[in-house]
Amino acid sequence: MIEIIVLVILGAGLYWFFILRPGRLDFWKVAARHPDAAYEHFRSDPCWKIFEEKLPEDYRSMVPKSEWVGPFWLVVPKLENKTIHVFGKYPILEQSQNNFLSKFVRGK
């Protein structure tokens, strides 16, 4: 019985993480395939906040959890394969994600 409860909780957590959480998996898959373009997209849209170095200890004062989702990580070749940390302002990041996807996903 305990195994079933653990599986249900694990399943609910995975469902939330991959489906309900803002920061769509399909967007991040495309961003990972086109990291340089994603980086430029993040820089050009004010709904994204990028940290190119290590996250500062007080980063939550700059990107409060009540307004921003993340951090998401992306390795950017044009930055000599540096890993950037990205936050998106919710809910306006959804339109930005759609705009980026429309450039790279056929059929949109």
Residue pairs with C-beta under 8 A, 6 or more apart in sequence:
18 25
21 69
22 69
22 88
22 90
22 91
22 93
22 94
23 69
23 70
23 72
23 88
23 93
24 94
24 97
26 101
26 105
27 97
27 100
27 101
28 72
28 74
30 38
30 100
30 101
30 104
30 105
31 38
31 74
31 100
32 38
32 74
33 104
34 104
35 74
35 75
35 76
35 77
36 76
36 77
36 78
37 100
37 103
37 104
38 74
38 76
38 100
39 50
39 74
39 76
39 78
39 79
39 84
41 48
41 96
41 99
41 100
42 48
42 50
42 84
42 86
43 50
45 96
45 99
46 89
47 88
47 89
47 92
47 93
47 96
48 86
48 87
48 88
48 89
48 93
48 96
49 62
49 63
49 68
49 70
49 86
49 87
49 88
49 89
50 84
50 85
50 86
51 59
51 71
51 84
51 85
51 86
51 87
52 79
52 82
52 84
55 71
55 85
56 62
59 71
63 70
63 87
67 89
67 90
68 87
68 88
68 89
68 90
69 87
69 88
69 90
69 93
70 85
70 86
70 87
70 88
71 85
71 86
71 87
72 85
72 86
72 87
72 88
73 83
73 84
73 85
73 86
74 83
74 84
74 86
75 81
75 82
75 83
75 84
76 82
76 83
76 84
88 96
88 97
101 108
102 108
